[in-house]
């Protein structure tokens, strides 16, 4: 059975692609993006297979 690890990542709207690309290079897959605590911020939920 596949086991996953998860992380939440704060995203700034002016640097979203760069932040997601950096996490993606480390093997993290984007699951969902939800609104953050203020209009300038989003929160990304990421997952990757446990090694």
mmCIF entry with sequence, helices, sheets and N, C-alpha, C, O atoms, coordinates in Angstrom:
data_MODEL
# 
_entry.id   MODEL 
# 
_entity.id                         1 
_entity.type                       polymer 
_entity.pdbx_number_of_molecules   1 
# 
_entity_poly.entity_id                      1 
_entity_poly.type                           'polypeptide(L)' 
_entity_poly.nstd_linkage                   no 
_entity_poly.nstd_monomer                   no 
_entity_poly.pdbx_seq_one_letter_code       
;(UNK)(UNK)(UNK)(UNK)(UNK)(UNK)(UNK)(UNK)(UNK)(UNK)(UNK)(UNK)(UNK)(UNK)(UNK)(UNK)
(UNK)(UNK)(UNK)(UNK)(UNK)(UNK)(UNK)(UNK)(UNK)(UNK)(UNK)(UNK)(UNK)(UNK)(UNK)(UNK)
(UNK)(UNK)(UNK)(UNK)(UNK)(UNK)(UNK)(UNK)(UNK)(UNK)(UNK)(UNK)(UNK)(UNK)(UNK)(UNK)
(UNK)(UNK)(UNK)
;
_entity_poly.pdbx_seq_one_letter_code_can   XXXXXXXXXXXXXXXXXXXXXXXXXXXXXXXXXXXXXXXXXXXXXXXXXXX 
_entity_poly.pdbx_strand_id                 A 
# 
loop_
_entity_poly_seq.entity_id 
_entity_poly_seq.num 
_entity_poly_seq.mon_id 
_entity_poly_seq.hetero 
1 1  UNK n 
1 2  UNK n 
1 3  UNK n 
1 4  UNK n 
1 5  UNK n 
1 6  UNK n 
1 7  UNK n 
1 8  UNK n 
1 9  UNK n 
1 10 UNK n 
1 11 UNK n 
1 12 UNK n 
1 13 UNK n 
1 14 UNK n 
1 15 UNK n 
1 16 UNK n 
1 17 UNK n 
1 18 UNK n 
1 19 UNK n 
1 20 UNK n 
1 21 UNK n 
1 22 UNK n 
1 23 UNK n 
1 24 UNK n 
1 25 UNK n 
1 26 UNK n 
1 27 UNK n 
1 28 UNK n 
1 29 UNK n 
1 30 UNK n 
1 31 UNK n 
1 32 UNK n 
1 33 UNK n 
1 34 UNK n 
1 35 UNK n 
1 36 UNK n 
1 37 UNK n 
1 38 UNK n 
1 39 UNK n 
1 40 UNK n 
1 41 UNK n 
1 42 UNK n 
1 43 UNK n 
1 44 UNK n 
1 45 UNK n 
1 46 UNK n 
1 47 UNK n 
1 48 UNK n 
1 49 UNK n 
1 50 UNK n 
1 51 UNK n 
# 
_struct_asym.id          A 
_struct_asym.entity_id   1 
# 
_struct_conf.conf_type_id            HELX_P 
_struct_conf.id                      HELX_P1 
_struct_conf.pdbx_PDB_helix_id       AA1 
_struct_conf.beg_label_comp_id       UNK 
_struct_conf.beg_label_asym_id       A 
_struct_conf.beg_label_seq_id        16 
_struct_conf.pdbx_beg_PDB_ins_code   ? 
_struct_conf.end_label_comp_id       UNK 
_struct_conf.end_label_asym_id       A 
_struct_conf.end_label_seq_id        25 
_struct_conf.pdbx_end_PDB_ins_code   ? 
_struct_conf.beg_auth_comp_id        UNK 
_struct_conf.beg_auth_asym_id        A 
_struct_conf.beg_auth_seq_id         16 
_struct_conf.end_auth_comp_id        UNK 
_struct_conf.end_auth_asym_id        A 
_struct_conf.end_auth_seq_id         25 
_struct_conf.pdbx_PDB_helix_class    1 
_struct_conf.details                 ? 
_struct_conf.pdbx_PDB_helix_length   10 
# 
_struct_conf_type.id          HELX_P 
_struct_conf_type.criteria    ? 
_struct_conf_type.reference   ? 
# 
_struct_sheet.id               AA1 
_struct_sheet.type             ? 
_struct_sheet.number_strands   3 
_struct_sheet.details          ? 
# 
loop_
_struct_sheet_order.sheet_id 
_struct_sheet_order.range_id_1 
_struct_sheet_order.range_id_2 
_struct_sheet_order.offset 
_struct_sheet_order.sense 
AA1 1 2 ? anti-parallel 
AA1 2 3 ? anti-parallel 
# 
loop_
_struct_sheet_range.sheet_id 
_struct_sheet_range.id 
_struct_sheet_range.beg_label_comp_id 
_struct_sheet_range.beg_label_asym_id 
_struct_sheet_range.beg_label_seq_id 
_struct_sheet_range.pdbx_beg_PDB_ins_code 
_struct_sheet_range.end_label_comp_id 
_struct_sheet_range.end_label_asym_id 
_struct_sheet_range.end_label_seq_id 
_struct_sheet_range.pdbx_end_PDB_ins_code 
_struct_sheet_range.beg_auth_comp_id 
_struct_sheet_range.beg_auth_asym_id 
_struct_sheet_range.beg_auth_seq_id 
_struct_sheet_range.end_auth_comp_id 
_struct_sheet_range.end_auth_asym_id 
_struct_sheet_range.end_auth_seq_id 
AA1 1 UNK A 4  ? UNK A 12 ? UNK A 4  UNK A 12 
AA1 2 UNK A 41 ? UNK A 49 ? UNK A 41 UNK A 49 
AA1 3 UNK A 29 ? UNK A 35 ? UNK A 29 UNK A 35 
# 
loop_
_atom_site.group_PDB 
_atom_site.id 
_atom_site.type_symbol 
_atom_site.label_atom_id 
_atom_site.label_alt_id 
_atom_site.label_comp_id 
_atom_site.label_asym_id 
_atom_site.label_entity_id 
_atom_site.label_seq_id 
_atom_site.pdbx_PDB_ins_code 
_atom_site.Cartn_x 
_atom_site.Cartn_y 
_atom_site.Cartn_z 
_atom_site.occupancy 
_atom_site.B_iso_or_equiv 
_atom_site.pdbx_formal_charge 
_atom_site.auth_seq_id 
_atom_site.auth_comp_id 
_atom_site.auth_asym_id 
_atom_site.auth_atom_id 
_atom_site.pdbx_PDB_model_num 
ATOM 1   N N  . UNK A 1 1  ? 0.847  -1.186 0.000  1.00 0.00 ? 1  UNK A N  1 
ATOM 2   C CA . UNK A 1 1  ? 0.000  0.000  0.000  1.00 0.00 ? 1  UNK A CA 1 
ATOM 3   C C  . UNK A 1 1  ? 0.895  1.254  0.000  1.00 0.00 ? 1  UNK A C  1 
ATOM 4   O O  . UNK A 1 1  ? 1.887  1.328  0.725  1.00 0.00 ? 1  UNK A O  1 
ATOM 5   N N  . UNK A 1 2  ? 0.525  2.211  -0.812 1.00 0.00 ? 2  UNK A N  1 
ATOM 6   C CA . UNK A 1 2  ? 1.272  3.466  -0.889 1.00 0.00 ? 2  UNK A CA 1 
ATOM 7   C C  . UNK A 1 2  ? 1.034  4.294  0.363  1.00 0.00 ? 2  UNK A C  1 
ATOM 8   O O  . UNK A 1 2  ? -0.099 4.443  0.820  1.00 0.00 ? 2  UNK A O  1 
ATOM 9   N N  . UNK A 1 3  ? 2.119  4.829  0.911  1.00 0.00 ? 3  UNK A N  1 
ATOM 10  C CA . UNK A 1 3  ? 2.014  5.736  2.060  1.00 0.00 ? 3  UNK A CA 1 
ATOM 11  C C  . UNK A 1 3  ? 2.443  7.122  1.606  1.00 0.00 ? 3  UNK A C  1 
ATOM 12  O O  . UNK A 1 3  ? 3.400  7.287  0.849  1.00 0.00 ? 3  UNK A O  1 
ATOM 13  N N  . UNK A 1 4  ? 1.703  8.115  2.095  1.00 0.00 ? 4  UNK A N  1 
ATOM 14  C CA . UNK A 1 4  ? 1.927  9.495  1.681  1.00 0.00 ? 4  UNK A CA 1 
ATOM 15  C C  . UNK A 1 4  ? 2.337  10.353 2.866  1.00 0.00 ? 4  UNK A C  1 
ATOM 16  O O  . UNK A 1 4  ? 1.984  10.066 4.009  1.00 0.00 ? 4  UNK A O  1 
ATOM 17  N N  . UNK A 1 5  ? 3.087  11.410 2.577  1.00 0.00 ? 5  UNK A N  1 
ATOM 18  C CA . UNK A 1 5  ? 3.317  12.465 3.560  1.00 0.00 ? 5  UNK A CA 1 
ATOM 19  C C  . UNK A 1 5  ? 2.733  13.745 2.985  1.00 0.00 ? 5  UNK A C  1 
ATOM 20  O O  . UNK A 1 5  ? 2.681  13.929 1.769  1.00 0.00 ? 5  UNK A O  1 
ATOM 21  N N  . UNK A 1 6  ? 2.298  14.621 3.869  1.00 0.00 ? 6  UNK A N  1 
ATOM 22  C CA . UNK A 1 6  ? 1.591  15.836 3.465  1.00 0.00 ? 6  UNK A CA 1 
ATOM 23  C C  . UNK A 1 6  ? 2.239  17.062 4.089  1.00 0.00 ? 6  UNK A C  1 
ATOM 24  O O  . UNK A 1 6  ? 2.893  16.976 5.128  1.00 0.00 ? 6  UNK A O  1 
ATOM 25  N N  . UNK A 1 7  ? 2.046  18.207 3.436  1.00 0.00 ? 7  UNK A N  1 
ATOM 26  C CA . UNK A 1 7  ? 2.545  19.472 3.966  1.00 0.00 ? 7  UNK A CA 1 
ATOM 27  C C  . UNK A 1 7  ? 1.601  20.584 3.507  1.00 0.00 ? 7  UNK A C  1 
ATOM 28  O O  . UNK A 1 7  ? 1.009  20.510 2.430  1.00 0.00 ? 7  UNK A O  1 
ATOM 29  N N  . UNK A 1 8  ? 1.474  21.606 4.337  1.00 0.00 ? 8  UNK A N  1 
ATOM 30  C CA . UNK A 1 8  ? 0.757  22.819 3.933  1.00 0.00 ? 8  UNK A CA 1 
ATOM 31  C C  . UNK A 1 8  ? 1.793  23.904 3.697  1.00 0.00 ? 8  UNK A C  1 
ATOM 32  O O  . UNK A 1 8  ? 2.752  24.046 4.456  1.00 0.00 ? 8  UNK A O  1 
ATOM 33  N N  . UNK A 1 9  ? 1.584  24.668 2.631  1.00 0.00 ? 9  UNK A N  1 
ATOM 34  C CA . UNK A 1 9  ? 2.564  25.667 2.209  1.00 0.00 ? 9  UNK A CA 1 
ATOM 35  C C  . UNK A 1 9  ? 1.857  27.000 1.994  1.00 0.00 ? 9  UNK A C  1 
ATOM 36  O O  . UNK A 1 9  ? 0.915  27.071 1.206  1.00 0.00 ? 9  UNK A O  1 
ATOM 37  N N  . UNK A 1 10 ? 2.293  28.063 2.682  1.00 0.00 ? 10 UNK A N  1 
ATOM 38  C CA . UNK A 1 10 ? 1.710  29.375 2.404  1.00 0.00 ? 10 UNK A CA 1 
ATOM 39  C C  . UNK A 1 10 ? 2.171  29.865 1.029  1.00 0.00 ? 10 UNK A C  1 
ATOM 40  O O  . UNK A 1 10 ? 3.353  29.769 0.697  1.00 0.00 ? 10 UNK A O  1 
ATOM 41  N N  . UNK A 1 11 ? 1.243  30.385 0.236  1.00 0.00 ? 11 UNK A N  1 
ATOM 42  C CA . UNK A 1 11 ? 1.549  30.910 -1.092 1.00 0.00 ? 11 UNK A CA 1 
ATOM 43  C C  . UNK A 1 11 ? 1.276  32.404 -1.131 1.00 0.00 ? 11 UNK A C  1 
ATOM 44  O O  . UNK A 1 11 ? 0.222  32.862 -0.690 1.00 0.00 ? 11 UNK A O  1 
ATOM 45  N N  . UNK A 1 12 ? 2.208  33.147 -1.648 1.00 0.00 ? 12 UNK A N  1 
ATOM 46  C CA . UNK A 1 12 ? 1.987  34.570 -1.890 1.00 0.00 ? 12 UNK A CA 1 
ATOM 47  C C  . UNK A 1 12 ? 1.521  34.723 -3.330 1.00 0.00 ? 12 UNK A C  1 
ATOM 48  O O  . UNK A 1 12 ? 2.100  34.120 -4.234 1.00 0.00 ? 12 UNK A O  1 
ATOM 49  N N  . UNK A 1 13 ? 0.482  35.522 -3.556 1.00 0.00 ? 13 UNK A N  1 
ATOM 50  C CA . UNK A 1 13 ? -0.129 35.598 -4.882 1.00 0.00 ? 13 UNK A CA 1 
ATOM 51  C C  . UNK A 1 13 ? 0.851  36.096 -5.943 1.00 0.00 ? 13 UNK A C  1 
ATOM 52  O O  . UNK A 1 13 ? 0.691  35.757 -7.116 1.00 0.00 ? 13 UNK A O  1 
ATOM 53  N N  . UNK A 1 14 ? 1.844  36.877 -5.580 1.00 0.00 ? 14 UNK A N  1 
ATOM 54  C CA . UNK A 1 14 ? 2.788  37.397 -6.572 1.00 0.00 ? 14 UNK A CA 1 
ATOM 55  C C  . UNK A 1 14 ? 3.925  36.406 -6.875 1.00 0.00 ? 14 UNK A C  1 
ATOM 56  O O  . UNK A 1 14 ? 4.737  36.665 -7.763 1.00 0.00 ? 14 UNK A O  1 
ATOM 57  N N  . UNK A 1 15 ? 3.997  35.268 -6.145 1.00 0.00 ? 15 UNK A N  1 
ATOM 58  C CA . UNK A 1 15 ? 5.088  34.308 -6.363 1.00 0.00 ? 15 UNK A CA 1 
ATOM 59  C C  . UNK A 1 15 ? 4.581  32.866 -6.367 1.00 0.00 ? 15 UNK A C  1 
ATOM 60  O O  . UNK A 1 15 ? 5.340  31.942 -6.076 1.00 0.00 ? 15 UNK A O  1 
ATOM 61  N N  . UNK A 1 16 ? 3.313  32.670 -6.692 1.00 0.00 ? 16 UNK A N  1 
ATOM 62  C CA . UNK A 1 16 ? 2.706  31.337 -6.605 1.00 0.00 ? 16 UNK A CA 1 
ATOM 63  C C  . UNK A 1 16 ? 3.424  30.316 -7.474 1.00 0.00 ? 16 UNK A C  1 
ATOM 64  O O  . UNK A 1 16 ? 3.758  29.233 -6.995 1.00 0.00 ? 16 UNK A O  1 
ATOM 65  N N  . UNK A 1 17 ? 3.666  30.634 -8.731 1.00 0.00 ? 17 UNK A N  1 
ATOM 66  C CA . UNK A 1 17 ? 4.299  29.674 -9.642 1.00 0.00 ? 17 UNK A CA 1 
ATOM 67  C C  . UNK A 1 17 ? 5.701  29.292 -9.160 1.00 0.00 ? 17 UNK A C  1 
ATOM 68  O O  . UNK A 1 17 ? 6.054  28.113 -9.162 1.00 0.00 ? 17 UNK A O  1 
ATOM 69  N N  . UNK A 1 18 ? 6.474  30.249 -8.761 1.00 0.00 ? 18 UNK A N  1 
ATOM 70  C CA . UNK A 1 18 ? 7.841  29.975 -8.293 1.00 0.00 ? 18 UNK A CA 1 
ATOM 71  C C  . UNK A 1 18 ? 7.823  29.066 -7.063 1.00 0.00 ? 18 UNK A C  1 
ATOM 72  O O  . UNK A 1 18 ? 8.612  28.125 -6.978 1.00 0.00 ? 18 UNK A O  1 
ATOM 73  N N  . UNK A 1 19 ? 6.941  29.336 -6.126 1.00 0.00 ? 19 UNK A N  1 
ATOM 74  C CA . UNK A 1 19 ? 6.845  28.522 -4.910 1.00 0.00 ? 19 UNK A CA 1 
ATOM 75  C C  . UNK A 1 19 ? 6.437  27.099 -5.265 1.00 0.00 ? 19 UNK A C  1 
ATOM 76  O O  . UNK A 1 19 ? 7.053  26.143 -4.793 1.00 0.00 ? 19 UNK A O  1 
ATOM 77  N N  . UNK A 1 20 ? 5.392  26.946 -6.101 1.00 0.00 ? 20 UNK A N  1 
ATOM 78  C CA . UNK A 1 20 ? 4.932  25.611 -6.478 1.00 0.00 ? 20 UNK A CA 1 
ATOM 79  C C  . UNK A 1 20 ? 5.990  24.860 -7.285 1.00 0.00 ? 20 UNK A C  1 
ATOM 80  O O  . UNK A 1 20 ? 6.169  23.657 -7.094 1.00 0.00 ? 20 UNK A O  1 
ATOM 81  N N  . UNK A 1 21 ? 6.690  25.550 -8.180 1.00 0.00 ? 21 UNK A N  1 
ATOM 82  C CA . UNK A 1 21 ? 7.757  24.907 -8.951 1.00 0.00 ? 21 UNK A CA 1 
ATOM 83  C C  . UNK A 1 21 ? 8.863  24.376 -8.033 1.00 0.00 ? 21 UNK A C  1 
ATOM 84  O O  . UNK A 1 21 ? 9.377  23.279 -8.250 1.00 0.00 ? 21 UNK A O  1 
ATOM 85  N N  . UNK A 1 22 ? 9.222  25.144 -7.025 1.00 0.00 ? 22 UNK A N  1 
ATOM 86  C CA . UNK A 1 22 ? 10.269 24.707 -6.079 1.00 0.00 ? 22 UNK A CA 1 
ATOM 87  C C  . UNK A 1 22 ? 9.847  23.450 -5.335 1.00 0.00 ? 22 UNK A C  1 
ATOM 88  O O  . UNK A 1 22 ? 10.639 22.516 -5.204 1.00 0.00 ? 22 UNK A O  1 
ATOM 89  N N  . UNK A 1 23 ? 8.628  23.412 -4.854 1.00 0.00 ? 23 UNK A N  1 
ATOM 90  C CA . UNK A 1 23 ? 8.139  22.222 -4.152 1.00 0.00 ? 23 UNK A CA 1 
ATOM 91  C C  . UNK A 1 23 ? 8.012  21.045 -5.113 1.00 0.00 ? 23 UNK A C  1 
ATOM 92  O O  . UNK A 1 23 ? 8.309  19.908 -4.745 1.00 0.00 ? 23 UNK A O  1 
ATOM 93  N N  . UNK A 1 24 ? 7.573  21.308 -6.341 1.00 0.00 ? 24 UNK A N  1 
ATOM 94  C CA . UNK A 1 24 ? 7.439  20.254 -7.333 1.00 0.00 ? 24 UNK A CA 1 
ATOM 95  C C  . UNK A 1 24 ? 8.776  19.602 -7.672 1.00 0.00 ? 24 UNK A C  1 
ATOM 96  O O  . UNK A 1 24 ? 8.837  18.394 -7.901 1.00 0.00 ? 24 UNK A O  1 
ATOM 97  N N  . UNK A 1 25 ? 9.835  20.386 -7.705 1.00 0.00 ? 25 UNK A N  1 
ATOM 98  C CA . UNK A 1 25 ? 11.167 19.839 -7.970 1.00 0.00 ? 25 UNK A CA 1 
ATOM 99  C C  . UNK A 1 25 ? 11.604 18.879 -6.872 1.00 0.00 ? 25 UNK A C  1 
ATOM 100 O O  . UNK A 1 25 ? 12.427 17.995 -7.108 1.00 0.00 ? 25 UNK A O  1 
ATOM 101 N N  . UNK A 1 26 ? 11.063 19.048 -5.689 1.00 0.00 ? 26 UNK A N  1 
ATOM 102 C CA . UNK A 1 26 ? 11.379 18.150 -4.566 1.00 0.00 ? 26 UNK A CA 1 
ATOM 103 C C  . UNK A 1 26 ? 10.431 16.961 -4.494 1.00 0.00 ? 26 UNK A C  1 
ATOM 104 O O  . UNK A 1 26 ? 10.475 16.191 -3.534 1.00 0.00 ? 26 UNK A O  1 
ATOM 105 N N  . UNK A 1 27 ? 9.570  16.805 -5.505 1.00 0.00 ? 27 UNK A N  1 
ATOM 106 C CA . UNK A 1 27 ? 8.703  15.634 -5.575 1.00 0.00 ? 27 UNK A CA 1 
ATOM 107 C C  . UNK A 1 27 ? 7.318  15.814 -4.980 1.00 0.00 ? 27 UNK A C  1 
ATOM 108 O O  . UNK A 1 27 ? 6.559  14.850 -4.887 1.00 0.00 ? 27 UNK A O  1 
ATOM 109 N N  . UNK A 1 28 ? 6.972  17.040 -4.573 1.00 0.00 ? 28 UNK A N  1 
ATOM 110 C CA . UNK A 1 28 ? 5.654  17.292 -3.991 1.00 0.00 ? 28 UNK A CA 1 
ATOM 111 C C  . UNK A 1 28 ? 4.634  17.536 -5.093 1.00 0.00 ? 28 UNK A C  1 
ATOM 112 O O  . UNK A 1 28 ? 4.922  18.210 -6.082 1.00 0.00 ? 28 UNK A O  1 
ATOM 113 N N  . UNK A 1 29 ? 3.441  16.981 -4.915 1.00 0.00 ? 29 UNK A N  1 
ATOM 114 C CA . UNK A 1 29 ? 2.328  17.145 -5.852 1.00 0.00 ? 29 UNK A CA 1 
ATOM 115 C C  . UNK A 1 29 ? 1.258  18.015 -5.202 1.00 0.00 ? 29 UNK A C  1 
ATOM 116 O O  . UNK A 1 29 ? 0.887  17.801 -4.048 1.00 0.00 ? 29 UNK A O  1 
ATOM 117 N N  . UNK A 1 30 ? 0.768  18.993 -5.950 1.00 0.00 ? 30 UNK A N  1 
ATOM 118 C CA . UNK A 1 30 ? -0.284 19.876 -5.449 1.00 0.00 ? 30 UNK A CA 1 
ATOM 119 C C  . UNK A 1 30 ? -1.603 19.119 -5.374 1.00 0.00 ? 30 UNK A C  1 
ATOM 120 O O  . UNK A 1 30 ? -2.022 18.481 -6.340 1.00 0.00 ? 30 UNK A O  1 
ATOM 121 N N  . UNK A 1 31 ? -2.254 19.197 -4.210 1.00 0.00 ? 31 UNK A N  1 
ATOM 122 C CA . UNK A 1 31 ? -3.550 18.551 -4.007 1.00 0.00 ? 31 UNK A CA 1 
ATOM 123 C C  . UNK A 1 31 ? -4.666 19.585 -4.079 1.00 0.00 ? 31 UNK A C  1 
ATOM 124 O O  . UNK A 1 31 ? -5.682 19.369 -4.739 1.00 0.00 ? 31 UNK A O  1 
ATOM 125 N N  . UNK A 1 32 ? -4.467 20.718 -3.388 1.00 0.00 ? 32 UNK A N  1 
ATOM 126 C CA . UNK A 1 32 ? -5.529 21.728 -3.316 1.00 0.00 ? 32 UNK A CA 1 
ATOM 127 C C  . UNK A 1 32 ? -4.938 23.056 -2.889 1.00 0.00 ? 32 UNK A C  1 
ATOM 128 O O  . UNK A 1 32 ? -3.937 23.107 -2.175 1.00 0.00 ? 32 UNK A O  1 
ATOM 129 N N  . UNK A 1 33 ? -5.576 24.138 -3.339 1.00 0.00 ? 33 UNK A N  1 
ATOM 130 C CA . UNK A 1 33 ? -5.241 25.490 -2.883 1.00 0.00 ? 33 UNK A CA 1 
ATOM 131 C C  . UNK A 1 33 ? -6.501 26.089 -2.282 1.00 0.00 ? 33 UNK A C  1 
ATOM 132 O O  . UNK A 1 33 ? -7.573 26.045 -2.886 1.00 0.00 ? 33 UNK A O  1 
ATOM 133 N N  . UNK A 1 34 ? -6.359 26.655 -1.073 1.00 0.00 ? 34 UNK A N  1 
ATOM 134 C CA . UNK A 1 34 ? -7.496 27.277 -0.389 1.00 0.00 ? 34 UNK A CA 1 
ATOM 135 C C  . UNK A 1 34 ? -7.123 28.698 0.026  1.00 0.00 ? 34 UNK A C  1 
ATOM 136 O O  . UNK A 1 34 ? -5.938 29.013 0.134  1.00 0.00 ? 34 UNK A O  1 
ATOM 137 N N  . UNK A 1 35 ? -8.109 29.556 0.258  1.00 0.00 ? 35 UNK A N  1 
ATOM 138 C CA . UNK A 1 35 ? -7.807 30.920 0.711  1.00 0.00 ? 35 UNK A CA 1 
ATOM 139 C C  . UNK A 1 35 ? -7.061 30.904 2.041  1.00 0.00 ? 35 UNK A C  1 
ATOM 140 O O  . UNK A 1 35 ? -7.308 30.065 2.907  1.00 0.00 ? 35 UNK A O  1 
ATOM 141 N N  . UNK A 1 36 ? -6.143 31.858 2.174  1.00 0.00 ? 36 UNK A N  1 
ATOM 142 C CA . UNK A 1 36 ? -5.379 31.994 3.411  1.00 0.00 ? 36 UNK A CA 1 
ATOM 143 C C  . UNK A 1 36 ? -6.027 32.977 4.358  1.00 0.00 ? 36 UNK A C  1 
ATOM 144 O O  . UNK A 1 36 ? -7.184 33.361 4.184  1.00 0.00 ? 36 UNK A O  1 
ATOM 145 N N  . UNK A 1 37 ? -5.262 33.383 5.370  1.00 0.00 ? 37 UNK A N  1 
ATOM 146 C CA . UNK A 1 37 ? -5.814 34.274 6.392  1.00 0.00 ? 37 UNK A CA 1 
ATOM 147 C C  . UNK A 1 37 ? -6.048 35.710 5.924  1.00 0.00 ? 37 UNK A C  1 
ATOM 148 O O  . UNK A 1 37 ? -6.738 36.478 6.595  1.00 0.00 ? 37 UNK A O  1 
ATOM 149 N N  . UNK A 1 38 ? -5.471 36.076 4.767  1.00 0.00 ? 38 UNK A N  1 
ATOM 150 C CA . UNK A 1 38 ? -5.710 37.418 4.233  1.00 0.00 ? 38 UNK A CA 1 
ATOM 151 C C  . UNK A 1 38 ? -5.756 37.338 2.702  1.00 0.00 ? 38 UNK A C  1 
ATOM 152 O O  . UNK A 1 38 ? -5.370 36.318 2.131  1.00 0.00 ? 38 UNK A O  1 
ATOM 153 N N  . UNK A 1 39 ? -6.223 38.397 2.032  1.00 0.00 ? 39 UNK A N  1 
ATOM 154 C CA . UNK A 1 39 ? -6.407 38.352 0.570  1.00 0.00 ? 39 UNK A CA 1 
ATOM 155 C C  . UNK A 1 39 ? -5.110 38.167 -0.222 1.00 0.00 ? 39 UNK A C  1 
ATOM 156 O O  . UNK A 1 39 ? -5.153 37.739 -1.375 1.00 0.00 ? 39 UNK A O  1 
ATOM 157 N N  . UNK A 1 40 ? -3.979 38.476 0.367  1.00 0.00 ? 40 UNK A N  1 
ATOM 158 C CA . UNK A 1 40 ? -2.696 38.354 -0.324 1.00 0.00 ? 40 UNK A CA 1 
ATOM 159 C C  . UNK A 1 40 ? -2.090 36.962 -0.202 1.00 0.00 ? 40 UNK A C  1 
ATOM 160 O O  . UNK A 1 40 ? -1.011 36.715 -0.739 1.00 0.00 ? 40 UNK A O  1 
ATOM 161 N N  . UNK A 1 41 ? -2.752 36.062 0.482  1.00 0.00 ? 41 UNK A N  1 
ATOM 162 C CA . UNK A 1 41 ? -2.148 34.760 0.751  1.00 0.00 ? 41 UNK A CA 1 
ATOM 163 C C  . UNK A 1 41 ? -3.107 33.614 0.469  1.00 0.00 ? 41 UNK A C  1 
ATOM 164 O O  . UNK A 1 41 ? -4.309 33.701 0.723  1.00 0.00 ? 41 UNK A O  1 
ATOM 165 N N  . UNK A 1 42 ? -2.536 32.532 -0.065 1.00 0.00 ? 42 UNK A N  1 
ATOM 166 C CA . UNK A 1 42 ? -3.251 31.279 -0.274 1.00 0.00 ? 42 UNK A CA 1 
ATOM 167 C C  . UNK A 1 42 ? -2.499 30.194 0.489  1.00 0.00 ? 42 UNK A C  1 
ATOM 168 O O  . UNK A 1 42 ? -1.349 30.390 0.882  1.00 0.00 ? 42 UNK A O  1 
ATOM 169 N N  . UNK A 1 43 ? -3.142 29.062 0.694  1.00 0.00 ? 43 UNK A N  1 
ATOM 170 C CA . UNK A 1 43 ? -2.487 27.927 1.340  1.00 0.00 ? 43 UNK A CA 1 
ATOM 171 C C  . UNK A 1 43 ? -2.601 26.725 0.405  1.00 0.00 ? 43 UNK A C  1 
ATOM 172 O O  . UNK A 1 43 ? -3.692 26.367 -0.038 1.00 0.00 ? 43 UNK A O  1 
ATOM 173 N N  . UNK A 1 44 ? -1.458 26.113 0.113  1.00 0.00 ? 44 UNK A N  1 
ATOM 174 C CA . UNK A 1 44 ? -1.423 24.936 -0.751 1.00 0.00 ? 44 UNK A CA 1 
ATOM 175 C C  . UNK A 1 44 ? -1.263 23.689 0.102  1.00 0.00 ? 44 UNK A C  1 
ATOM 176 O O  . UNK A 1 44 ? -0.473 23.663 1.046  1.00 0.00 ? 44 UNK A O  1 
ATOM 177 N N  . UNK A 1 45 ? -2.021 22.660 -0.242 1.00 0.00 ? 45 UNK A N  1 
ATOM 178 C CA . UNK A 1 45 ? -1.867 21.336 0.371  1.00 0.00 ? 45 UNK A CA 1 
ATOM 179 C C  . UNK A 1 45 ? -1.126 20.470 -0.637 1.00 0.00 ? 45 UNK A C  1 
ATOM 180 O O  . UNK A 1 45 ? -1.553 20.336 -1.784 1.00 0.00 ? 45 UNK A O  1 
ATOM 181 N N  . UNK A 1 46 ? -0.011 19.883 -0.203 1.00 0.00 ? 46 UNK A N  1 
ATOM 182 C CA . UNK A 1 46 ? 0.847  19.096 -1.085 1.00 0.00 ? 46 UNK A CA 1 
ATOM 183 C C  . UNK A 1 46 ? 1.013  17.692 -0.507 1.00 0.00 ? 46 UNK A C  1 
ATOM 184 O O  . UNK A 1 46 ? 0.866  17.474 0.695  1.00 0.00 ? 46 UNK A O  1 
ATOM 185 N N  . UNK A 1 47 ? 1.326  16.737 -1.404 1.00 0.00 ? 47 UNK A N  1 
ATOM 186 C CA . UNK A 1 47 ? 1.599  15.373 -0.948 1.00 0.00 ? 47 UNK A CA 1 
ATOM 187 C C  . UNK A 1 47 ? 2.730  14.785 -1.784 1.00 0.00 ? 47 UNK A C  1 
ATOM 188 O O  . UNK A 1 47 ? 2.978  15.210 -2.912 1.00 0.00 ? 47 UNK A O  1 
ATOM 189 N N  . UNK A 1 48 ? 3.410  13.796 -1.204 1.00 0.00 ? 48 UNK A N  1 
ATOM 190 C CA . UNK A 1 48 ? 4.383  12.995 -1.954 1.00 0.00 ? 48 UNK A CA 1 
ATOM 191 C C  . UNK A 1 48 ? 4.476  11.619 -1.295 1.00 0.00 ? 48 UNK A C  1 
ATOM 192 O O  . UNK A 1 48 ? 4.174  11.450 -0.113 1.00 0.00 ? 48 UNK A O  1 
ATOM 193 N N  . UNK A 1 49 ? 4.894  10.666 -2.082 1.00 0.00 ? 49 UNK A N  1 
ATOM 194 C CA . UNK A 1 49 ? 5.019  9.314  -1.591 1.00 0.00 ? 49 UNK A CA 1 
ATOM 195 C C  . UNK A 1 49 ? 6.165  9.235  -0.577 1.00 0.00 ? 49 UNK A C  1 
ATOM 196 O O  . UNK A 1 49 ? 7.244  9.783  -0.799 1.00 0.00 ? 49 UNK A O  1 
ATOM 197 N N  . UNK A 1 50 ? 5.913  8.545  0.534  1.00 0.00 ? 50 UNK A N  1 
ATOM 198 C CA . UNK A 1 50 ? 6.971  8.362  1.532  1.00 0.00 ? 50 UNK A CA 1 
ATOM 199 C C  . UNK A 1 50 ? 8.032  7.431  0.973  1.00 0.00 ? 50 UNK A C  1 
ATOM 200 O O  . UNK A 1 50 ? 7.725  6.434  0.320  1.00 0.00 ? 50 UNK A O  1 
ATOM 201 N N  . UNK A 1 51 ? 9.263  7.766  1.237  1.00 0.00 ? 51 UNK A N  1 
ATOM 202 C CA . UNK A 1 51 ? 10.390 6.955  0.759  1.00 0.00 ? 51 UNK A CA 1 
ATOM 203 C C  . UNK A 1 51 ? 10.656 5.781  1.674  1.00 0.00 ? 51 UNK A C  1 
ATOM 204 O O  . UNK A 1 51 ? 11.569 4.995  1.421  1.00 0.00 ? 51 UNK A O  1 
# 
